[in-house]
Amino acid sequence: MYSIHSCPGGQPLAEESVRSAPEAGLVLHLRENRSQLSQEARVTFTVLIGLFMAMAILPAIKGEMLVPMFALGTMALLVGAIEWHQRSQPAAEWLAIGDDRLRWTSNRCDPVDLPARATRLVQDEAVPAGLQLFLESQWQRVEIGRCLSLEEKRAVATLIARQLGEVRA
């Protein structure tokens, strides 16, 4: 998921953007999509847990404890994984491109400050179903947009390439 916080005139959402960084021509916030579970998904998980419980009762009555232990362990792992994922912080990145500097920061890496005129966007499509975006200058190469889907990466790549082209012009 990405949001445009500032963009030059002529680009989509230019009139509606928040001009929080007037020195930056384009400010993007890239974030992992963490949708909440829908009511249907919650019902599905409840039914699955109920089925595991039902499967565990009959072998337990016969004295076979391995199946109930496996079923209960699987349920505990499923609930634990969902709770851990919900409490963990989603991956997020900020990218600001101005006339002279390009600033990128992530909640998982150290911030990067590059000269905008000497930086180019590299799109690596080595895997047919994947796309990697890199900001590359003569000093450094940084992968951006790891938290985005393929369609979002393509949309963001267009915005970034257009802005870097305007900076060079």
N, C-alpha and C positions, 0 to 999 in steps of 0.2 A: 504494500500500500504506500502511496506517496502523495504528498500534498505540496502545492506550489504556494510559497509564502510571498514571493515577489518575482515579477517578471516584466521585461520590457514591453512597451507598447507594441501592438500588432500580434502578439502571441495570445493563444487562448487563455482566458481568465485574467488578462492583464488589467482590466478595469476593476475586477473584484478582488484582486490580490491584496494582501496585507503588506504594506511597505514598512516592514520592521527594520530593515537594514538598507537605508537609502544609498549607501556606497556600493551595495551589491546589485548587480543587474538581475541575477537569478538566485533565489534561495529555495532549496528543496529539502523537505523532510521525508526521509525514506524510513519506513517502519514495517516490521513483520506483521502480517495480518493475523490477529488473534480474535477471531469471532467467538462469541459465547455459544455454548451448546444450545441448540434449539430444544423446544419442548418435546418434539418427536425423538430427538437423539437421547434425551433423558429417559423417555419411556422405553426406548430400545435397550439402553443399558440396564434399566430396572428389570426388564423381561429376561435379559441374558443372565443377570445375577440370580433371578428366581429359578431359571432353568438349571444353572450350576448347583444351586441349593437342592433342587429336587433330585438331580443326578447323584448328589452326595448322600442323600438319606437312605436309599435302598441298599447300597453296598455297606453303609455303616450298620444297618440293621443286621446284615449277614455276618458282621464282624470283620469285614475287609476295610481296613482303615486307609489304605494307600490312595484309593480313588477320592474319598472325601478330603483328604489332606491336599491332594493335587487341585481339586476344584476350589477349595477355600483359598489356597495359595494363589491360584490364578486370579480369583476375584480381588484379593488384597493387592496384588501387583497392578491390576487394571485401575483400581481406585487410587492407589498411590501414584501411578504415572499421570493420571488426569489431574490430581491435586498438585503434583510437582510442576506440571506444565502450566497450570493456571497461576501459580504463585511466582514462577520465574519471570524475570524481566524480559520483554520482547526485544529483539535486536532492533536498533535504531541508528540512523545516520543522518547527518546534516551536511549539505553541500551548498556553499555560497560562492558564486562566481562574480567577481567585480571587474573593473577595467584593468587593474594591475595585479590582483591576487586571486588565487583560488584556495578556498579553505574547506577542508573536509574533516569531520570528526565523527566518531562512532562511540557507542557506549561499551564497546569491546576492544578498541584499539586506541593508540595514541593519536592525537590530532596531527593533521598534515597541512602545511602551508606551502603552496607552490606558486611560481610566477604564472599568471594566466596565459600570457602570450607564448610561453615556451611549453605549455602543456597541451597534450592532445588526447582525445578519447580513442581507445582501442577496443574494438568489439571482437571477442574470440568466440567463434561458433564451431569449435572443434567437435563437439558433440551435437548431433542434429536436434535433439530436444532441449538443448541448454544453450545459454548465452552468458558469457562472462564479460563484464565491463571493467576496463582499467583506465585510470588516469595516469598518463605516462609523461614524464619530463626527462631531461638528461640525467637527473640526479636520483629519481625515484619512480617506482611503479606501484600503484595502490589499486587493489580491487575494490570496486564500489557496487552497491546494489545487491549484495548477497542475499538480503532478506526479501527481495522482490520476486514476483512470479515472472515467467517468460514474457508475457504481454506487457507487464509493467516495465520490465527492463527495456523493451523495445521503445516504448513511449518516452521513458526518461532519457534514453540514449539520443533520441531525436532532439529533445529540448536542450540537452547538454551540448551536443554537437553544434546546434544552431547558435547557442550563446558563445561558445568558444570561437566560432567563425566570426561573430560580430566583434569580439574582443580583438581578434587579429586584424580585422579590416580597418 
